[in-house]
Amino acid sequence: ISACRSSCRMFASRISLAPRWLYRGAKTSTRSRSESTVSNVSEIVEGILQDVQKVGNAALNKYCEKFDRVPHKRLTDADIEECMKACSAQEIADIQYAQANIRRFAQLQRDSMKDVESETQPGVILGHKHIPIKNVGCYVPGGKFPMIASAHMSVLTAKVAGCDRVAACTAPMPGGEPGRLPNTTIAAMHLAGADEIYLMGGAQAIGALAYGTETIAPVDFIAGPGNAFVAEAKKQVFGKVGIDLIAGPTETLLLCDDSVDAEFCAADLLGQAEHGYNTPAILVTTCEKLAQETLVKVEEELKIIPTAETAGASWKDYGEIIIVDNDQEMLEVAEEIAGEHVQVMHRDWGFFKENLRNYGGLFLGEETNVSYGDKVIGTNHTLPTMTAGRYTGGLWVGKFIKTHTYQHISREASVEIGDYCSRLCGYENFAGHKEQADVRLRRWKPGYDTKYYEGAQNQTLLSRPQ
């Protein structure tokens, strides 16, 4: 057997595959990919949300002070100006560069969404309109790793979509003096076009956006990633408001042949593993030599990188290196995993672009990587996790837009359509529905005799009483 082939074992999944693991983290086999890695969250979040909904600002501040040491605050123009001044010229220029790229791609997406109107048959005009959501809330994660880029991805994209009001929030900086503002995050929110900026985080912030308080008007839709408590809060308020998606722990999946080296693979695995303690980072390859060298290189890098504590924990528990026989098998494994970020470093990456169907975002060729997409290149970084890529894509300008249909028809068309509608309603015993058609037919179809269906099986036709 060559160095770039494998022996066969069964892959624990819904389909029969034949990869083998060179490395498998301690918790990868004990947790379904469709389940959260954090437990006992639902009850805590439910209590917070109920409290905020019933009590308003007092409850919001209680939890903000408990978790972030200060009450919530709506930033004034002066606060925002101070944050802008606290940023260096290079920081502002970098934010503006990233936002220009993201705005450009979001606008391209928006331009692809066309209103339609057509005469589908004589006298029948049908159409749809794309209408931006009026009030949107954008959650931007803070804390140990303040996600400046999430401001671009949510706030800016919502404004490109045409949303009237975008209320953005983020938590204060941890440690040090309580209530410290995350200057670069606030600057990014402001430059992206946020209409309101609040210093608040966690499930309580989601509750305030969804239900409103004495001073915060409720929104209709909430976007943005967050920790397990934020994700659970979005899940629980869904229905009251719309949400983009429920984001779990970040995931990365590398699909590689022997055209790439271990240095790239190790960097790209650990670059995402540093997100937290439960980040799946997976390499699938046809090359056993690459697999072996990557395993060694990952361990070497974990002795060097400053974020080794989190990246190392994720790699220990949720890292995987899987060896497969061929590209088709690699594709099948990738389809089953349905990873959030799928990075294809392969001489024939076009095969995966053409055939891969279940993923969040696709990164093709060794020249690009997930970090480019996370921060600057233009595509959105809020993507489906925990196999949700099987049924949805990620955040994009279309998430902030509703598509509504309309119709108008001529009287002649109303008579034709009404004849069919009347009979179809009768088959279903919907007399009221039927009368909506019949009242028009009696008005515009000379000699029309309304017929009523009687009985569960619609066996008898009765004329309308005169």
KOLFI-777084 format. One record per residue: residue in three letters; x, y, z of N, C-alpha, C, O, CB in turn. Coordinates in steps of 0.1 Angstrom, whole numbers, plus 5000, padded with zeros to 4 digits. Glycine has a CB too. Layout:
N
ALAXYZXYZXYZXYZXYZ...
This chain:
466
ILE500949885000500050005000500950125000501950135008499050005012SER500650224992501450344991501250435003500250415011501150424978ALA502050535005501950625016500750705016500350765026503150715017CYS500050725004498950805003497650725001496650764995499050904992ARG497650605007496450525007496250475021497150485030496450404997SER495050415024494750375038494150235038493650185027493850465045SER494150175049493450045051491950085054491650205056494049965063CYS491049995055489650025056489149995070489449895076488849945046ARG488350095075487550075087486250145085486150225076488350135100MET485250125094483950185092483950325099484450335110482850095098PHE483350415092483150555097481750555104480750515099483150655086ALA481750605117480550605125479650715120479650825125480850625140SER478750675110477850775105476650705099476450585100478550855094ARG475850785092474650735086474850655073474050585068473650845084ILE476050675068476350605055477650515057478450545066476550705044SER477750415049478950335050480150395043480150405030478650195045LEU481150425050482350485045483550395050483350315058482550635048ALA484750425044485850335048487050415051488150385045486050235037PRO487050525059488250595063488850525075488250435081487950745065ARG490050575079490550535092491150655099491550755092491650425091TRP491150655112491650775119493150755123493450655129490850795132LEU493950845119495250855124495250915138496050875147496250925115TYR494351015140494251075153492751115155492051155146495151215154ARG492351085167490951115171490851165185491251095194490050985169GLY490351285187490251345200489451265209488551185205489751485199ALA489651295222488951205232487451215232486851115236489451255246LYS486851325228485451335229484751335215483451345215485051465235THR485451305205484751305191483851185190482851205182485851305180SER484051075196483250965194482050955204481150875202484050835195THR482051045214481051035224479951145222478951145230481651045238ARG480151235213479251345211478751345196479551345187479851485214SER477451345194476851355181477251495175477251595183475351335181ARG477551495162477851625156476651725156476851845154478351605142SER475451675159474251755159473851795173472751855174473151685152GLU474651775183474351815196475351915201476451925197474351685205SER474852005210475652105216476652035226476451935231474852205224THR477852105227478852055236478752105250479552075259480252085230VAL477752195252477552255265476252215270475252225263477752415264SER476152175283474852125289474452225299475152325303475051985295ASN473252205304472652295315472552435312472652525320473452275328VAL472352465299472252605295470752645294470452765297472952625281SER469952565289468552595285467852655297467152765296467852475281GLU467852595309467152645321467652785325466852865329467252545332ILE468952795325469552925329469053035320468653145324471052925329VAL469153015307468753115297467253145298466853255297469053065283GLU466453045300464953065301464653155312463853245311464252925303GLY465353135324465153225335465553365332464753465336465853175347ILE466653385326467153525322466153595313465753705315468553515316LEU465753515303464753575293463453615299462853725296464553485281GLN462953525307461653555314461753675323460853765323461153435322ASP462853685330463053805339463153935331462554035334464353785347VAL463953935320464054055312462754095305462354205305465154035301GLN461953995301460654025294459754085304458954175301460153895289LYS459754035317458754085327459154215333458354295336458553975337VAL460454225336460954335345461554445337461554565341461854285355GLY462154415325462754515317464154555321464954475324461854635317ASN464454685322465754735324466354685337467554665338465754885324ALA465554675348466054635361466654495360467654465365464954635371ALA465954405353466454265351467654265342468654205344465354175346LEU467554345331468754355322469954395329471054345327468454455310ASN469854495337470954555345471454455355472654445358470654685351LYS470554385361470954285371471854175365472954145372469654215377TYR471554135354472454025347473654095341474754025341471653955337CYS473554215336474754275331475754305342476954285340474354415324GLU475254345353476154365365476754235370477954225374475454435376LYS475954125370476453995374477553935365478553885370475253895375PHE477353945352478253885343479253975337480453935334477453825331ASP478954105336479954205330480254315339481054405335479354255317ARG479854315351480254405362479654545361479854625370481754415362VAL478954575350478354715349476954695343476654605336479254805340PRO476054795346474754795339474854825324475954865319473754895345HIS473854795317473854815303473854975300473555045309472654755296LYS474255005288474355145285474155165270474755085262475755205289ARG473355265266473355305252474455415250474455515257471955365248LEU475355385241476455475238475955605232475155605223477555415230THR476455715237476155845231477155875220478055805217476255955242ASP476855985212477756025202479156055207480156025201477156145194ALA479156115219480456145225481256015229482456005227480256225238ASP480555915234481155785237481755725224482855675224480155685243ILE480955725213481455665201482655745195483555685190480355665190GLU482655875196483755965192484955935200486055925194483356115193GLU484855905213486055875221486655745216487855725216485655865236CYS485755645213486255515208486955535195487955465193485055415207MET486455615186487055635173488455705176489455665169486255725165LYS488555795185489855865187490855765194492055785192489555985196ALA490355675201491255575208491855475198492855415202490455505219CYS491255465187491855375177492955445169492855565166490755325167SER493955365165495055415157494555435143493555385139496255325157ALA495255515135494955535121495055405113494255385104495955635115GLN495955315117496055185110494855105113494355035104497355115115GLU494455105126493255025129492055065121491254985116492955035144ILE491855195121490655255113490755215098489855175092490555405115ALA491955235093492155195079491955045076491355015066493655235074ASP492354965085492154815083490654785084490254705076492954745094ILE489954845093488554825094487854865082486954795077487954895107GLN488254985077487555035065487854945053487054935044488055175062TYR489054895052489454805041488554685041487954635031490954765041ALA488454615053487654495054486154535051485554455044487754445068GLN485654645056484254675053484054705039482954685034483854795062ALA484954765032484754795018484654655010483754655001485954865012ASN485454555014485254425007483954365010483354305001486454335012ILE483554365023482254305027481054375021480154315016482154305042ARG481154505020480054585014479954554999478854544994480354745016ARG481154544993481154514978480454384975479654374966482554514973PHE480754284983480154144980478654144985477854084978480954034988ALA478354214996476954215000476154284990474954244987476854285014GLN476654394984475954464974475754384961474654384955476654594970LEU476754304958476654214947475454114949474654084940477954134944GLN475454064961474353974965472954044964472053984959474553914979ARG472954164969471654234969471154264955470054254952471754374977ASP472154294946471754324932471254194925470554204915472954374925SER471654074930471153954924469753924927469153834921472053844928MET469153994937467853964942466854054934466754174937467653984957LYS466154004925465354084916463854074920463353964923465554044902ASP463154184920461654174921461154124908461854144897461054314924VAL460054044908459553984896458054024894457354034904459753834895GLU457654034882456254054879455953994865456654034856455754204880SER454953914864454653854851453153824849452453794859455553724849GLU452753834836451353794833451453644830451853604819450753874821THR451153564840451353414839450253344830450553244825451353354853GLN449153414829448153374819447353494816447453594824447253254825PRO446553494806445853624802445053684814444153624820444853594791GLY445453804817444753884828445253854842444653914851443353854827VAL446153764844446653724857448053784859449053734852446653574859ILE448253874868449553934871450053884884449353914894449554094870LEU451153814885451753774897453153824899453853854889451753614898GLY453553854911454853904914455353884928454553844936454954054910HIS456553914930457053924944457954044945458654094936457853794948LYS458054094958458854204961459854164972459454094981458054334965HIS461054214972462054194982461954324991462254434987463454174977ILE461654305004461454415013462354395025462254295032459954425018PRO463254495028464154485039463354475053462254545054465054605040ILE463854405062463254405076463454535082464554595080463954285085LYS462454595089462554725094463554745106464354825105461154775097ASN463354655116464154665128464954545130464454435131463154695140VAL466254565131467254455132468154475144468554585147468054435119GLY468354365152469354365162470554285158470454175153468754315175CYS471754335161473054265157473854245170474254345176473854345147TYR474154125173474954085184476354065180476653985171474353955191VAL477254135186478754125183479454075195479554145205479254265178PRO480053955194480653895206481853975211482554035203481153755202GLY481953975224483054045231483853955239484053835236482554165239GLY484353995250485153915259486553895256487253985251484453785260LYS487053775258488453745256488853765241489953815239488753595260PHE488053735232488353755218487253845212486253785206488353615210PRO487353975213486354065208486254045192487254065185486654215211MET485054015188484953975173484554105165483454125162483853875172ILE485554185163485354305155484754275142483854355138486754375153ALA485154175135484654145122483154115122482454135112485354025117SER482554065133481154035134480354165132479154165128480753975147ALA480954285135480254405133480054425118478954475113480954525139HIS481154405110480954415096479954315090479054355082482354385089MET480054195095479254085089477754105092476954065083479653955095SER477354165103475954175106475454315104474554335096475754135121VAL476054415110475554555109475654605094474654645089476354645118LEU476854595089477054645075476154575065475554635056478554625071THR476054435066475254365057473754405058473054405048475354215060ALA473254425071471854475073471654605066470554635060471554475088LYS472654695067472454825061472454815046471754895039473554925066VAL473354735040473354715026471954655021471454695010474454615021ALA471354575030470054515027468954625026467954615020469654405037GLY469254735034468254845034467454855047466354915047467354835023CYS467854785057467154785070467054925076468154995076467754685080ASP465954975081465755105086466555135098467255235100464255135088ARG466455035108467055055121467854935124467354825124465955085132VAL469154955128470054845132470554885146471254975148471254825122ALA470154805156470554825169471654715172471354595171469454805180ALA472854755175473954665177474354665192474254765199475154705168CYS474854555197475354545210476554455212476754365203474254495220THR477354485222478554405225478854425240478454525246479754445217ALA479554325246479854335260481054425262481854445253480154195265PRO481154475275482354555278483554465279483454345279482154625291MET484754525279485954445279486054375293485754435303487154545277PRO486554255293486754185306488054235313488954285307486854035304GLY488054215326489154255334489354405335488754485328490454195328GLY490354445343490654595344489454665350488654615357490954645330GLU489454795346488354885351487054835346486954815333488655025348PRO485954815354484654775349484154875339484254995340483654755360GLY483454825328482854905318483654955307483255045300482155015325ARG484954905306485754955295485154925282484654815279487154895297LEU485155025273484655005260485654935250486754975250484155145254PRO485154845243485954775232486054875220485254865211485454635228ASN487054955220487155065211487055025196486355085189488455145213THR487854925193487854885178486454825174486054855163488954795175THR485854755183484554695180483554805178482754805169484154595191ILE483554905188482555015187482855095174481855135167482755105199ALA484055115171484455185158483855115146483355175137485955205157ALA484054975146483554895135482054905134481454915123484054755136MET481354895145479854915145479455045139478555055131479354895159HIS480155155144479755285139480055305124479255355117480555395147LEU481255255120481555275106480655185097480455215085483055235103ALA480155075102479254985095477855045093477155005085479154855101GLY477555145102476255215100475255185111474055205109475655175087ALA475655135122474755105133473955235137474555335139475455045145ASP472655225139471855335143471855355158471655465163470455315138GLU471955245166472055245180473155145184473255035179470655215187ILE473955185194474955095199474855085215474755185222476355145196TYR474754955219474554925233475654845239476154755233473154855236LEU476054885251477054805258476354705267475854735278478054895267MET476154585262475554475269475754345261475954345249473954505270GLY475854235268476154115262475354005268474554025277477654085262GLY475553875263474953765269473453745266472953815257475053765284ALA472853645272471453605269470553725273469553745266471053485277GLN470953805283470153925286470054025275469054095274470653985299ALA471154035268471154135256470154085245469454165239472554155251ILE470153955243469253895233467853915238466953955230469553745231GLY467553905251466253925256465754065254464654095251466153885270ALA466654165257466354305256466054345241465154415239467554395261LEU466854285232466554315218465254255213464454315206467654255209ALA464954135218463754065213462454115219461454145212463853915217TYR462454145232461254185240461154335242460154395244461254115253GLY462354405241462354545244462354575259461954485267461154615237THR462754695263462654735276462054875276461554925266464054735283GLU462054945288461555075289462355175279461755275275461655125303THR463555145276464355235268464955175255465555245247465555285276ILE464655045253465154975241463954925233463254845238466154865244ALA463754975221462654935213462954795208464054765204462355025201PRO461954705208462254565203462554565188462154655181461054475206VAL463254455184463554445170462754325164461954265172465054415168ASP462754305151462054205145462954085141462453975138461454255132PHE464254105141465154005137466554025144466954135146465354005121ILE467153915148468453915155469453835147469253715144468253865170ALA470653895145471753825138472953835146473153925154471953885124GLY473853745143475253745150475553625158474653565164475353875158PRO476753585158477153465166477353505181477353615185478453405160GLY477553405189477853425203478153285210478253185203476653485210ASN478353295223478653165230477353085232476353115226479253195244ALA477452975239476352885241475152945247474052915243476752765249PHE475353045256474153115262473453205252472253215252474653195274VAL474253275244473653355233472953275223471853305219474753445226ALA473553165219472853075209471553015214470553015207473852955205GLU471552975227470352925233469353035234468153005232470652865247ALA469753155238468753265239468153295225466953315224469453395244LYS468953295215468353315201467353205198466353225192469453315191LYS467753085202466752975199465452995206464452965201467452835204GLN465553035219464353055227463453175223462253175224464653065241VAL464053275217463253395213462753375198461953455194464053525214PHE463253275192462853255178461253235177460753155185463553135171GLY460653295168459153295168458653435172457853495165458553185177LYS459153485183458853625187459653715177459053815173459353655201VAL460853675174461653745164462253645154462253525158462753835170GLY462653685143463453595134464853595138465353685145463253645119ILE465653495134467053485137467753445124467153385115467353395149ASP469053465124469853425112470053275112469653205103471153495112LEU470653225123470853085125471353065140471653155146471853025115ILE471352935144471852905157473252855156473452735151470952805165ALA474252935159475652895157476152825169476152875180476453025154GLY476752705167477452635177478852665177479352765171477152485176PRO479652575183481152595183481652605169481252525160481852485191THR482652685167483352695154483852565149484352485158484452805154GLU483752535136484252405131485152435119484952525111483152315127THR486252355117486952365105487252225100487552135107488252445107LEU487252205087487452075080488352105068488052185059486152015075LEU489552035068490452045057490451925049490451805054491952065063LEU490251945035490351835026491551845017491751945010489051835017CYS492551755019493851775013494351645006494051535010494851815024ASP495151674995495851564989497351594992497651665002495651554974ASP498251534985499651544988500251674981501551684981500451424983SER499451764976499951884970500251994980500752094977499051934959VAL499851974993500052075003500952015014501051895015498652125009ASP501552105022502452055032501852065046500852135048503752125032ALA502452005056501951995070501952135077501152155086502851905078GLU502852225073502952355079501652435077501052485086504152435074PHE501152425064499852495061498752425069497852495075499552485046CYS498752295069497652215075497552245090496452265096497752065073ALA498652245097498752265111498252405114497452425124500152245117ALA498752505107498352645109496852655107496152735115499052735100ASP496252595097494852615094493952535104492752575106494552565080LEU494452425109493652355120493652435133492552455139494252215122LEU494852475137494952545150494352695149493952745159496352555155GLY494352745137493852885136492352885139491852995143494052925122GLN491652785137490252775142490052715155489152745163489352705131ALA490952615159490852555172490952655183490452625194491852445173GLU491652765181491852865192490552935196490453005206492852965188HIS489452915188488152985191487652945205487153035212487152945181GLY487852825209487352785222487852645226488752595220485852785222TYR487252585237487652455242486952345235487252225238487452455257ASN486052365226485252265220485052285205483952255200483852255227THR486152325198486052345184486552225176487752195177486952475181PRO485752165168486152055160487152105149486852195142485051975154ALA488252035148489252075138489751945131490351855138490552155144ILE489351925119489451795112490251805099490051895091488051735110LEU491151715097491951695085491451565078491551455085493451705087VAL491051565066490751445058491651445046491651545039489251435054THR492451345044493451345034493551205028493351105034494751385039THR494051205015494351075008495851045010496250945005494051094994CYS496551135017498051115018498451085033498351175041498751235013GLU498850965035499150925049500450995054500551025066499450775050LYS501351025045502551105048502151235053502751285063503551115036LEU501251305046500751435051500151425065500351515073499851495041ALA499351325066498651305079499651295091499451355101497751175078GLN500651205089501651185099502451315102502651355114502651075095GLU502851385092503551505093502751615100503251695108504151555080THR501451625096500551725102500451705117500451795125499251725095LEU500251575121500151545135501351585143501151645154499951385137VAL502451565138503751615144503751765145504151825155504951555137LYS503451825134503551975133502552045142502852145148503252015119VAL501351985144500352045153500952045167500852145174499051965153GLU501551935171502151925185503252025186503452085197502651785188GLU504052045176505152145177504552285178505052365186505952135164GLU503552315170502952455171502252475184502252595189501952465160LEU501652375190501052395203502052435214501652475225500252275207LYS503352415212504352455221504752605219505452655227505552365220ILE504252665209504652795205503552905205503753015211505252795191ILE502452875200501352975198500853025211500652945220500252915189PRO500553155212500053215224498753165229498353165241499953365223THR497853115219496553065223496552915224495552845222495553105212ALA497652855228497752715229496852655240496452535238499252675233GLU496452735250495552675260494252635254493752525257495352785271THR493652725246492352695240492452605228491752505227491552815236ALA493452635220493652545208494052405211493552315205494652615198GLY494852395221495252265226494152185232494052055230496352275236ALA493252245239492152175245491152125234490752015235491352265255SER490952205224490052165213490652055205490051955202489752285204TRP491952065203492651955195492651825203492451725197494052005192LYS492951835216492951715224491651645224491551525224493351745238ASP490551725225489151665226488451645213487651545211488351745235TYR488651735204487751735192488551745179487951755168486851855192GLY489851725179490651715167490551575161490351475168492151755170GLU490751575147490751445140491651455128491751555122489251405136ILE492251345125492951325113492451195107492651085112494551325114ILE491851205095491151095089491851065075492051155067489651115087ILE492250945073492850905060491850825052491150735057494150815062VAL491650865039490750795030491550745018492650785016489550895026ASP490850665010491450604998491550694986492450684978490750474995ASN490450774984490350844972489550974973488950994984489850754960ASP489451054963488751174964487251164966486651234973488951264951GLN486651054959485251034961484951004976483951044981484750914952GLU485750924982485550884996485751015005485051035014486550775000MET486751095001486851225008485651315007485251375017488151305002LEU485051314995483851394993482651335002481951415008483351384979GLU482551205003481451145011481651175026480751205033481450995008VAL482951165030483151195044482851345047482251375057484651175048ALA483251435038482951575040481451605040480951685047483651655029GLU480751535031479251555031478651515044477751575049478651475019GLU479151405050478551365062478951455074478051485082479151225066ILE480151505074480551595085479851735083479451795093482051625084ALA479551775071478851905068479452015077478752085084477351895071GLY480852035075481552135084481152275081480752315070482952115082GLU481352365091481152505089482052565079481652625069481252575103HIS483352545081484452595072485052475066485552385072485552685079VAL485052465052485652355045486752415036486452485027484552275037GLN487952385040489152435033489752325024490152215029490152485043VAL489752345011490152245001491552284996491652364987489152224990MET492552215001493952234996494252104988494852014993494952265008HIS493952114975493951994967494252034952493652144948492651914968ARG494951964945495252004931493952004922493952084912496251904925ASP492951934926491751934919490551984928489551924930491351794913TRP490752114933489752164942488452194934487352204941490252294948GLY488552204921487352224913486352104915485152124914487652244899PHE486851984917485951874919485051894931483851854931486751744921PHE485651944942484851964954483952084953482852084958485851984966LYS484352194946483552304943482252264936481152304938484252414935GLU482452174926481352124918480452024925479252024923481852064905ASN480951944934480151834939479851844954478851774958480951714937LEU480551924962480251924976478952004978478752114973481351984984ARG478051954986476752014988476452055003475652155005475651924984ASN477051995012476752025026477952085033478952025036476451895034TYR477852215035478952295042478452435045477352475041480252295033GLY479252505053478952645055479552735045478852805037479452685069GLY480952745045481652825035482752735030483352655036482252955042LEU483152765017484152685010485352775007485152885002483552624997PHE486552715010487752795008488652704999489152605003488452825022LEU488852754986489352664976490852704973491152814969488552674963GLY491752604974493152624971493952674983493352724993493252734960GLU495252644983496052674995496252824996496752875006497352604994GLU495952904986496253044986495253124995495653225001496153104972THR494053064998493153125007493053045019493652935020491753145000ASN492353095029492153015042490953075049490353175045493453025050VAL490553005060489353045067489553185074488553265074489052945078SER490653215078490853345085490553465075490053565079492353355090TYR490953445062490553555053489053575052488653685052491053515039GLY488353465052486853475052486353525065485353605066486253345049ASP486953495076486553535090486653685091485853755097487353475100LYS487653745085488053885089487853985077487554105080489353885093VAL488153945065488454055056488054035041487854135034489854085056ILE487953915036487953905021486553945015486553995004488153755018GLY485453935023484253985017483053895019481953945021484354015003THR483253765020482153675023481853675038482653725045482553525018ASN480653635041480253645055480753535064480853425059478653655056HIS481153565076481753465085480753395094481053305101482853525093THR479453435094478453375103477853265094477053285085477353475107LEU478253135098477953015090477352905098477452905110479252975083PRO476652815091475952705099476952605105477952575098475052635090THR476652565117477552465124476652345127475452335125478152525136MET477352245133476652125138475752055128474552025130475752155151THR476252045116475651985104474452065098473752015089475151845108ALA474252185103473152265097473352305083472452345076472952395106GLY474652295078474852315064474152215055474152235042476352305061ARG473552115060472752025052471452095048470852055038472351895060TYR470952195055469652255052469752405051468652465047468652215062THR470852475054470852615052472252665049473252595052470352685065GLY472352785043473652855042473852945053473052945063473652925028GLY474753035052475153125063474453265062473553275053476553145064LEU474853355070474253485070474653555057475853545052474753575082TRP473753625050474053705038472953805037472053815046473953605025VAL473053895028472154005027470753965026469854035031472554095015GLY470453855020469153805018468453765031467253765032469153685010LYS469253735042468653705055467953825061467053815069469753655065PHE468353945057467754065062466554115053466054225055468754175063ILE466154035044465154075034464053975034464253855034465754095020LYS462854025033461653935032461153935018461154045011460553975042THR460753825013460153814999458653795000458153695005460853704991HIS457953894995456453894996455853894982456253954973455954015004THR454853804981454153794968452953884967452453934977453753654965TYR452453914955451253994953450653944940451253874932451554144952GLN449353984938448653944926447554044922447054104932447953804927HIS447254064910446054134906445654084892446454044884446354294905ILE444354084890443854014878442654094872442054174878443353874881SER442354064859441154124853439954054857439953944863441354124837ARG438754114854437454044856437353924848436753824853436254144854GLU437753924836437653804828438453684834438053574834438153834814ALA439653724839440453614845439853574858439953454862441953674848SER439253664865438553624878437453524876437253434884437953754885VAL436753534865435753434861436353304859435853204863434953484849GLU437453304851438053174848438653104861438352994864439153184838ILE439453184868440053134880438953094890439052994897440953234886GLY437853184891436853154901436053024899435752954908435853264901ASP435852994886435252864883435952744889435452664896435052844868TYR437252744887438152634892438152644908438052544915439552644887CYS438352764913438452784927437152734934437252674945438752934931SER436052774929434752734935434652574936434352524947433552784927ARG434952504926434952364926435952304936435652214944435052304913LEU437152354935438252304944437952324959438152244967439552374941CYS437352444962436952464976435852374980435752324992436452614978GLY434952344971433852254974434352114977433852044986432852244962TYR435352064970435951934973436451924987436451824993437051904963GLU436852044993437352045006436352085017436752095029438552145007ASN435052105013434052135022434252275028433652305039433952035034PHE434952365021435152505026434152595020434352655009436652555023ALA432952605026431852685020432252835020431852895010430652665028GLY432852885030433253025030434253055020434153165013433753055044HIS435252975018436252995007435552994994435753074985437352885008LYS434652894992433852884980433053004976432953044965432952754980GLU432453064987431653184985432453304980431953384973430953214997GLN433753304984434653414979434653414964434753514957436053404985ALA434753294958434753284944433353304938433153374928435253144939ASP432353244945430953244939430353384939429653414929430053154948VAL430653464949430153604949430553674936429853764931430453674961ARG431753654932432253714920431753654907431453724897433853714920LEU431553524908431053454896429553504894429153524882431053304897ARG428753514904427453564903427353704897426453734890426653554916ARG428353784901428353924896428853934882428254014874429354004905TRP429853844878430453874865430253754854430653774843431953894867LYS429653644859429453534849427953524847427253464856430053404854PRO427353574837425953564835425353424836425853324830425553624821GLY424253414844423653284846424253184855423853074856423453214832TYR425253234862425953144871425053094883424453174889427253204877ASP425052964885424252904896425252854906425952754904423252794891THR425252914918426152864928425752724933424552704936426152964940LYS426652634934426452494938427152474952428352514953426952394928TYR426452414961427052374974427252224974426352154970426252434986TYR428352184980428652044982428152014996428452085005430152014980GLU427551894997427051855010427551715013427751625004425551855011GLY427951695026428351555030429851545030430551615023427751455021ALA430351455039431751445040432551405028433651435025432051335051GLN431851325019432451285007432051374995432451344983432051145004ASN431451484998431051584987430251514976430551534964432351644981GLN429251434980428551354970427351434964426951394953428051234977THR426851534971425651604966425851744963426551814971424551584976LEU425351794952425451934948424051994950423051944946425851954933LEU424052104958422852174960422952314954423952384956422452184975SER421852374948421852504944421752604955421152574966420752524934ARG422352724954422252824964420752874965420052894955423152954960PRO420252884978418852924979418653064973419453144974418452924994GLN417553074966417153204960416653304970416353414966416153184949
